[in-house]
Amino acid sequence: MLDLFRAELAKIIGNRWTTGLLLWVFPVGALGIGLFMLGVLVVSPNTYQRMFEYPYQWTNMVLGAWAFPSNPLGHMFLVGLTAVSFAGEYQWGTWKNILPYRSRAALLGVKFVTLSVLIIAAFLVTSVVFGGGFALLSTLAGKPLSPPVTAAALSDLWSDYLLQAALSYLSILVVSIYVAISASIMRSVVGGVMVGMLFVSVEPAIGFLFPPLALRWEQPLYLTISRLTPSYNFANIRSWIQAGQPSQPYLPFYQKLGLTVPADSYGFSLLVLTGWVIVGLALILWIFQRQDISS
């Protein structure tokens, strides 16, 4: 398995243009922003001071790097990376040569693990560059760090960091699995990207389109479907973490239908998201096991 991982890692990293434009762009972009702000500080300190009159916290900068991969724009970059990684195997004929000697389940597992390692590493570096760069710029500008770097602040940051990274990674994993399914079925990078973009666009839209339909046709089933989408459940988990209460965007719709408003728990959302992952992995494995790769 370790040999498979090394080979997969070399294969993905070796595609420099793809990984550069779709993955390494995040840490490089963070470095570029930091250098630009350093230039502003050197050329015009007063302008820099006006730009940062609001007391930004360096901890928020560290955590903020993990917010980007879980939003629709960040998803689009990672959709492309996943589509190229999976559909490229068909277009380049690499799986055709490897499959007679390796388990299909092992190949899929290693590919997901390798992509996961690269994505986590990229955003780990991005968060360090953002947070460290902001702290350095604040020091050079003579601004005190907020909050001060103490054992308590680092402890709080560590717990928040793990939680934010885990949620963002789970969001990426859900999207990547279904992009991989479309790429494997269509065996085309372009087709995989298009279906992936469609999934990223349509899935959040369900939460806006279905509730009015529930009122129009008096069908609470549409509200139930909306509560089972990944977008809603990620928002619900964040609401529990930040406010200690469930996210209830569908409250008015349930009330107008005269129904009891469900208060979805943290555990409910985790269970739903776990279901999306398990069903997706089972589906892509089922498809891959039955494909004729030689054609």
Secondary structure per residue as TSV (DSSP state, phi and psi in degrees):
chain	resnum	aa	ss	phi	psi
A	1	M	-	360.0	-36.3
A	2	L	H	-65.0	-37.8
A	3	D	H	-63.6	-40.3
A	4	L	H	-62.7	-42.4
A	5	F	H	-62.7	-45.0
A	6	R	H	-62.6	-41.1
A	7	A	H	-65.9	-42.6
A	8	E	H	-65.2	-41.1
A	9	L	H	-62.5	-45.0
A	10	A	H	-64.0	-36.1
A	11	K	H	-68.1	-44.6
A	12	I	H	-71.2	-46.2
A	13	I	H	-66.0	-32.7
A	14	G	H	-64.0	-23.7
A	15	N	-	-83.5	77.0
A	16	R	H	-62.2	-41.6
A	17	W	H	-64.8	-41.6
A	18	T	H	-65.2	-53.0
A	19	T	H	-67.3	-33.2
A	20	G	H	-65.4	-46.4
A	21	L	H	-80.8	-25.5
A	22	L	H	-109.1	-14.1
A	23	L	T	-130.8	-57.5
A	24	W	T	-69.6	-11.8
A	25	V	H	-59.9	-26.7
A	26	F	H	-70.9	-55.3
A	27	P	H	-65.8	-36.5
A	28	V	H	-65.9	-39.8
A	29	G	H	-63.2	-40.3
A	30	A	H	-62.7	-41.4
A	31	L	H	-64.7	-40.6
A	32	G	H	-62.2	-41.6
A	33	I	H	-63.0	-42.1
A	34	G	H	-62.5	-42.1
A	35	L	H	-67.8	-36.6
A	36	F	H	-63.1	-44.7
A	37	M	H	-66.1	-34.5
A	38	L	H	-63.9	-40.2
A	39	G	H	-62.6	-41.1
A	40	V	H	-62.2	-42.6
A	41	L	H	-62.4	-40.6
A	42	V	H	-72.4	-44.8
A	43	V	H	-76.3	-41.3
A	44	S	-	-143.9	83.7
A	45	P	H	-56.2	-35.4
A	46	N	H	-65.2	-40.6
A	47	T	H	-62.1	-42.3
A	48	Y	H	-61.7	-43.3
A	49	Q	H	-61.9	-39.9
A	50	R	H	-68.3	-35.0
A	51	M	H	-66.2	-28.8
A	52	F	T	-119.4	39.0
A	53	E	-	-65.8	-36.5
A	54	Y	S	-70.9	134.8
A	55	P	-	-76.3	81.5
A	56	Y	-	-65.2	147.3
A	57	Q	-	-103.9	134.2
A	58	W	H	-64.8	-29.1
A	59	T	H	-65.5	-37.5
A	60	N	H	-66.5	-33.0
A	61	M	H	-65.0	-40.7
A	62	V	H	-63.5	-45.6
A	63	L	H	-72.8	-32.4
A	64	G	H	-62.2	-26.5
A	65	A	T	-62.1	-28.6
A	66	W	T	-85.0	-9.2
A	67	A	T	-77.2	-28.7
A	68	F	G	-66.3	-45.7
A	69	P	G	-66.2	-16.2
A	70	S	G	-96.6	1.2
A	71	N	S	-98.2	165.4
A	72	P	H	-56.1	-38.0
A	73	L	H	-66.8	-44.5
A	74	G	H	-63.3	-37.6
A	75	H	H	-57.7	-37.3
A	76	M	H	-63.7	-38.8
A	77	F	H	-63.0	-44.9
A	78	L	H	-75.7	-24.7
A	79	V	H	-61.1	-45.8
A	80	G	H	-61.7	-43.3
A	81	L	H	-61.9	-44.6
A	82	T	H	-66.3	-43.4
A	83	A	H	-61.8	-43.8
A	84	V	H	-64.2	-41.0
A	85	S	H	-64.6	-38.7
A	86	F	H	-89.7	-53.3
A	87	A	H	-66.6	-29.9
A	88	G	H	-59.9	-30.5
A	89	E	H	-61.4	-35.8
A	90	Y	H	-76.5	-44.5
A	91	Q	H	-68.4	-32.8
A	92	W	H	-92.5	-8.1
A	93	G	T	72.1	20.2
A	94	T	H	-73.3	-40.5
A	95	W	H	-65.7	-29.5
A	96	K	H	-59.5	-34.7
A	97	N	H	-88.0	-25.2
A	98	I	H	-88.8	-35.5
A	99	L	G	-56.6	-37.1
A	100	P	G	-60.7	-17.8
A	101	Y	G	-112.6	-5.5
A	102	R	S	-134.0	153.0
A	103	S	-	-70.5	136.7
A	104	R	H	-64.4	-40.0
A	105	A	H	-61.8	-39.4
A	106	A	H	-65.1	-40.2
A	107	L	H	-63.5	-44.1
A	108	L	H	-64.2	-44.9
A	109	G	H	-60.4	-45.0
A	110	V	H	-65.9	-37.1
A	111	K	H	-64.0	-45.2
A	112	F	H	-64.9	-41.0
A	113	V	H	-63.4	-43.7
A	114	T	H	-63.9	-46.4
A	115	L	H	-60.3	-40.2
A	116	S	H	-62.1	-45.2
A	117	V	H	-60.7	-44.8
A	118	L	H	-65.6	-43.2
A	119	I	H	-65.4	-44.9
A	120	I	H	-62.4	-42.9
A	121	A	H	-62.8	-42.3
A	122	A	H	-62.3	-44.0
A	123	F	H	-81.3	-23.1
A	124	L	H	-63.6	-46.9
A	125	V	H	-63.8	-41.6
A	126	T	H	-59.3	-44.4
A	127	S	H	-66.9	-37.2
A	128	V	H	-66.4	-42.5
A	129	V	H	-64.9	-43.9
A	130	F	H	-61.4	-54.4
A	131	G	H	-66.8	-47.1
A	132	G	H	-65.5	-40.4
A	133	G	H	-64.9	-41.6
A	134	F	H	-65.7	-41.4
A	135	A	H	-62.8	-41.5
A	136	L	H	-64.9	-44.0
A	137	L	H	-63.9	-39.8
A	138	S	H	-62.4	-41.3
A	139	T	H	-64.7	-44.2
A	140	L	H	-65.2	-31.4
A	141	A	T	-84.5	-2.7
A	142	G	T	77.2	20.6
A	143	K	-	-97.1	137.3
A	144	P	-	-70.5	144.8
A	145	L	-	-71.8	138.1
A	146	S	S	-128.6	119.0
A	147	P	S	-76.6	162.8
A	148	P	-	-60.2	148.4
A	149	V	-	-76.3	99.6
A	150	T	-	-127.6	169.1
A	151	A	H	-61.5	-39.2
A	152	A	H	-66.1	-42.2
A	153	A	H	-64.4	-41.8
A	154	L	H	-67.0	-36.3
A	155	S	H	-65.3	-44.7
A	156	D	H	-64.1	-41.6
A	157	L	H	-62.1	-41.4
A	158	W	H	-60.9	-46.2
A	159	S	H	-67.1	-42.5
A	160	D	H	-65.8	-36.5
A	161	Y	H	-65.0	-47.1
A	162	L	H	-61.0	-40.6
A	163	L	H	-67.2	-45.9
A	164	Q	H	-64.3	-42.8
A	165	A	H	-64.6	-40.7
A	166	A	H	-64.7	-44.0
A	167	L	H	-64.2	-43.0
A	168	S	H	-65.3	-41.7
A	169	Y	H	-64.6	-41.0
A	170	L	H	-62.5	-39.1
A	171	S	H	-62.0	-44.6
A	172	I	H	-63.1	-41.8
A	173	L	H	-63.3	-43.6
A	174	V	H	-59.3	-48.2
A	175	V	H	-64.5	-44.0
A	176	S	H	-62.4	-38.3
A	177	I	H	-61.8	-45.4
A	178	Y	H	-77.4	-26.0
A	179	V	H	-68.4	-41.2
A	180	A	H	-62.3	-37.8
A	181	I	H	-62.2	-47.8
A	182	S	H	-65.7	-38.6
A	183	A	H	-65.8	-37.3
A	184	S	H	-70.7	-35.9
A	185	I	H	-71.8	-45.5
A	186	M	H	-83.6	-21.1
A	187	R	-	55.1	34.6
A	188	S	-	-141.1	133.0
A	189	V	H	-63.6	-46.7
A	190	V	H	-62.9	-44.6
A	191	G	H	-63.5	-42.0
A	192	G	H	-62.9	-41.1
A	193	V	H	-65.5	-43.0
A	194	M	H	-64.1	-45.2
A	195	V	H	-67.7	-37.5
A	196	G	H	-62.1	-44.5
A	197	M	H	-62.2	-37.4
A	198	L	H	-63.9	-42.8
A	199	F	H	-62.9	-45.5
A	200	V	H	-62.6	-33.6
A	201	S	H	-83.6	-43.1
A	202	V	H	-77.1	-40.4
A	203	E	H	-57.4	-48.9
A	204	P	H	-66.4	-29.1
A	205	A	H	-67.5	-23.1
A	206	I	H	-58.3	-39.4
A	207	G	H	-65.9	-19.4
A	208	F	H	-97.1	-31.9
A	209	L	H	-88.4	-36.1
A	210	F	H	-74.4	-39.8
A	211	P	H	-57.1	-43.7
A	212	P	H	-61.2	-33.5
A	213	L	H	-66.2	-34.7
A	214	A	H	-61.2	-38.9
A	215	L	H	-72.1	-43.3
A	216	R	H	-61.9	-43.5
A	217	W	H	-104.6	4.0
A	218	E	T	52.5	49.6
A	219	Q	-	-122.6	98.7
A	220	P	T	-64.0	-12.6
A	221	L	H	-57.1	-35.5
A	222	Y	H	-64.4	-33.6
A	223	L	H	-70.6	-38.4
A	224	T	H	-63.1	-42.8
A	225	I	H	-61.3	-41.6
A	226	S	H	-61.9	-35.8
A	227	R	H	-74.7	-10.7
A	228	L	T	-100.2	2.9
A	229	T	S	-78.3	149.9
A	230	P	H	-58.9	-41.0
A	231	S	H	-58.6	-47.0
A	232	Y	H	-62.0	-43.1
A	233	N	H	-73.0	-32.2
A	234	F	H	-64.7	-42.6
A	235	A	H	-63.8	-36.9
A	236	N	H	-67.2	-41.2
A	237	I	H	-63.6	-43.9
A	238	R	H	-63.8	-35.4
A	239	S	H	-65.2	-41.3
A	240	W	H	-64.3	-39.4
A	241	I	H	-69.2	-45.1
A	242	Q	H	-85.0	-36.5
A	243	A	H	-117.3	-9.6
A	244	G	S	72.3	23.1
A	245	Q	S	-150.1	160.4
A	246	P	-	-73.1	155.0
A	247	S	-	-80.2	129.1
A	248	Q	-	-129.3	63.8
A	249	P	T	-69.3	-17.5
A	250	Y	T	-101.2	11.6
A	251	L	H	-54.1	-49.7
A	252	P	H	-62.3	-32.8
A	253	F	H	-70.9	-41.5
A	254	Y	H	-64.7	-40.5
A	255	Q	H	-64.7	-41.0
A	256	K	H	-67.3	-27.0
A	257	L	T	-86.3	-3.6
A	258	G	T	72.8	30.0
A	259	L	-	-110.1	156.8
A	260	T	-	-69.3	133.6
A	261	V	-	-81.4	119.0
A	262	P	-	-73.0	136.8
A	263	A	-	-104.9	91.0
A	264	D	-	-68.3	127.6
A	265	S	-	-80.5	169.6
A	266	Y	H	-58.1	-43.8
A	267	G	H	-65.4	-36.6
A	268	F	H	-58.8	-47.5
A	269	S	H	-66.2	-40.6
A	270	L	H	-62.0	-40.1
A	271	L	H	-64.4	-42.8
A	272	V	H	-63.4	-46.1
A	273	L	H	-65.7	-38.4
A	274	T	H	-62.1	-38.6
A	275	G	H	-62.5	-42.7
A	276	W	H	-58.1	-42.6
A	277	V	H	-67.4	-47.6
A	278	I	H	-64.0	-46.4
A	279	V	H	-63.0	-42.4
A	280	G	H	-63.7	-45.1
A	281	L	H	-64.2	-41.9
A	282	A	H	-63.4	-39.2
A	283	L	H	-67.6	-44.9
A	284	I	H	-68.9	-34.1
A	285	L	H	-66.8	-41.8
A	286	W	H	-61.9	-43.9
A	287	I	H	-64.1	-46.9
A	288	F	H	-66.0	-37.7
A	289	Q	H	-65.4	-25.8
A	290	R	T	-103.8	1.8
A	291	Q	-	-79.5	146.9
A	292	D	-	-93.7	97.4
A	293	I	T	-74.8	-19.9
A	294	S	T	-73.7	-16.9
A	295	S	-	-83.6	360.0
